[in-house]
């Protein structure tokens, strides 16, 4: 079972050296994910030296750097095009270049997929401020959702990620996946496993736009 990790470069100025630093951590978390059958598609708005060189430094054919013509539209556009035009896996999962998976996260996903083939999955993620995001199951009234917690099967007419630059595109995508899964009679499976660290670089005040259903991380 092949996983396509869809990884756009998001909100990083062209030429920023920091982009390569965070991308290196993110790619390493994919390689440490515990599942060998994957491809990681790194989509970039324009050709950025720091991004191209970081991907090449791993010398791993499962990593593919895909620059798009520069538009100034970061993130969602690249997710859409990577899913539509480049991904070859049986399932999609999502990661931004400045976030990272927990150790063996891809293995956990693969085990769940093996147990419940054909389902979409929503997982928990951990914010930099130590709060676990737990998604409301009433997706008609979502508060916060992030793509890093989503695993979607190819086929069955599941929707692609939208191209909108709206920062709430994650919410719209989750709602679309949830609704489609209900329509085809194969509801999404909610999994309590934490699979990703989101915004590890962000000071707490920059997370204020997130309004998750949250609880402290249990030891």
N, C-alpha and C positions, 0 to 999 in steps of 0.2 A: 504494500500500500504506500503510494508515493504522496508526500505532502508538498504542496507549493507554498512556501513562505513568501508572502507578498510584502516587500519592504520598501516603501517610498522614503526618499530623503525629504524631510519636512522642515519648513521654516528656517532654513539656513542660508545666509547670504552667500552668493557666489564667491568662491575663493576662501571661505572661512576655514581656518585650520582646525577649529574645534569640531567641525563636521566629521573629519576623519577619526578623531579621538573617540567620539561616541559611537560611530559606526563600527569601529573595531570591537568595542565591548559588545555591541548588539550581535554582530556576526559570530563572535566567539560563543555567545549564549546559544545560538542556533547549533553550532558545532558540538556544544556540550549538552544538546537536547536529548541525547540518548536514543535517537532514531536515525538510522543511516540513509534510508531511502527518502531523500528530500531534494528539492531545488530551492534556492534562495534567490529571488529576483529583486535586485536593488535598482529601483527606478529613480532617475534624477531629472530635475527640471534644468536642462542645460548640461553641458559636459564640465564637471568640476574636478580639477586635478586631484584634490585631496580625497575625493570619493573614489575615483578610478584607481588611484594608486593604493588606497587601503584595501579595496577588493582584490586587486592583483597580488598583494603581499601574502595572501593566504594560500595561493597556489592550489586552489581546490575547484575542480570543474563544476561542482554543484552550485557554486556562487556565480551569478551572472549580473554584470553591470550593464544597465540599459539606459543610456542617456536619451532624453527626449528633447526636441527643439524647445528652447527657452520660451516660456510664456508668462512667468511670474505666478503661476497657479500651482502651489506646492501641495503634495500629499494626495488628495482625493483623485485628481486627474490621473496620477501615476498608478494608483491602486486599480482604477477602472481599466486602464490600458494593459497593465500587466496581467490582470485576470483574463481579459478578453483576447489578447493577441499573443501572449507569450507563455502562460502557465501550461504545464503538461501533467500536473499531478492529479490524483484522484480526489483530493481534498484541498481546500484553501485554508490557510491560517494567516494572521496579519501581525506585523511588527513594524513600528517606526524605527528609523535609524538611531534615534537617541534613547530608546527604551531597550529592555532586555528580557529574555525568558528566564524563568527559574531553572535550576539544574534538572535535567531529565523531563522538562515540560513536553517536548515532542513525543517522548516515550509514553507519557501519561495519555496524551491525545491518541496515539496509535493504539494503545490498549483499549481505550474507550470505543474507538472506531471498530476494533475487532469484535468487541462484545455487542455493539449496537450499530451494525453496518447500515449506511444510508441515512443516518440521522445527522442533523446539525447540532452543535454543542455550544453552550454559553458557559464560560468559566469565570472565576474571580481573578482580579488583578490587585496588586499592592501598590499604593501610591507612595511617593517619596516621604510623605509625612507620617508614614506608619499606619495608614488607614486602609483597610480592605474594602474594595468596592464590591458590593453585592447587588446584583441587578434586581429591580422589582419585576415580579412575574406578570404584573399588569402592564404589559408593554404599551398599552394605549396611553399610559401616563408615565413615561420614562423620566427619570431625573438625570441620570448620567450613565452612559455606557461607553466602553472603549473597544476598538477593533481588536486589541491584543487578546481579548477573551473570547474570540469567536472562531469556530471551526465549521466550515461549510462544505458539503459534498459537491463535487462537480456533477452537473446534470440535474435531472428532475426540474429543469427550468428555474433553478434558484437565481435570484437577481444578482447582477453585478453591483459592485460598489458605485455609488453615484459620483459624478464629476464635479459637483458643486464645491466651491471653496468655503462654503458655510462650515464653521467649526462644529456644528451639530450634526454633520453628515453621519457620524458614528450612530447617533440615535436613529436617524432615518433608516440606516442600513439594518440595524437590529430589528426595527419594527417590520421592515420588509421581509426579512428572513423568518421572523416569528410568524407573521401572517401567512406567508407562503407555505411554511411547514404545516400549519393548521389546515390550509386548503387542500393539501395533498394527503392529509390524514396521517402524517408522521411528525408529531409535535417535537419541538426542540427539547433536548435533554439539558437540564440545568445541573452543573457540576460544581461542587464546593471547592475543588482544588484550586489553589493560587498558581497561575501559570506564568505570570509576568510582573516585572517591576516597571511602573510607568512614571515618566518624568523624574528619573533619579537625580537629575541635575538641578531641579527647580526649587528655589526658595518657596517656603510655604505660601507667601502672599500671591505667588504666580499660579497657585492652584485654586485660587478663590473662585474661578469661573466654573470649577467642578462642583456639582451638588449631588454627591452620591448618597445612596442609602448606605450608611457606613457603620462600622463597629471596630473597636480596637482589635489588633491582631492578637489572637490567642496563642499563648506559648504551649 
